[in-house]
Amino acid sequence: MMFITYFGHSCFMVDTGGKKLLFDPFISPNPLARHISLSTIQADYILVSHGHEDHTADLIELAKQTGATVISSFEIHSWLHKNGITNTHPMNTGGHWIFEFGKVKCVNAVHSNSLPDGTYAGSPMGFLIESNGGNFYYAGDTALHYDMKLIGDYKQIDFAFLPLGNNFTMGVDNAVIAADFIKCDKIIGMHYDTMPMIKIDHEEATRKFEATGKHLILMQVGETIEQ
């Protein structure tokens, strides 16, 4: 059993086995998340898929506030150390590590990657999480790519976070194909509606997933669900 809280854009908290995993903290600059107070957020781990500002805007502040271990690329790990955050665990695409909550494997994401100050941030990545509470895939910002088939062939996942907004990532149509590639029927949407260029039609998106036997979950900012 896991509890998932949505903080807007691509930022989620997943509580699995009593450990809180925060993904891609972009909250305070997001007008759709203005009712979320950073001071209320607790985390044991912060996982960062890549360095763009819409995934790292609150990273340093929340890392300091929570004392969480930050899991990301070696380059982001090095950048954090230069900015006074030393509780980090560097990883890279293809590698895995066993943490106290379970296993994290870094997988390919097709995107660009740099930090807000222009620093090179390594390869963008997604995360495969295997825990006692369940298994899931956090795709990060990505295009549809054929490596996703490897997830479907070798891992059984309970749900997946996939970007839907198009323009900067894959859109709804490609996300439906991605759900087939990873052989997952329960998809939680992310990276949509935050700005005009990535707004989606919720009803149309839901219908497209339903037409292939998939269930699309579009969470409200601040909402918590159980999986």
Summary of the structure (lengths in Angstrom):
residues: 227
radius of gyration: 16.0
end to end distance: 5.8
largest distance: 48.8
contacts: 803
relative contact order: 0.16
helix: 25%
strand: 31%
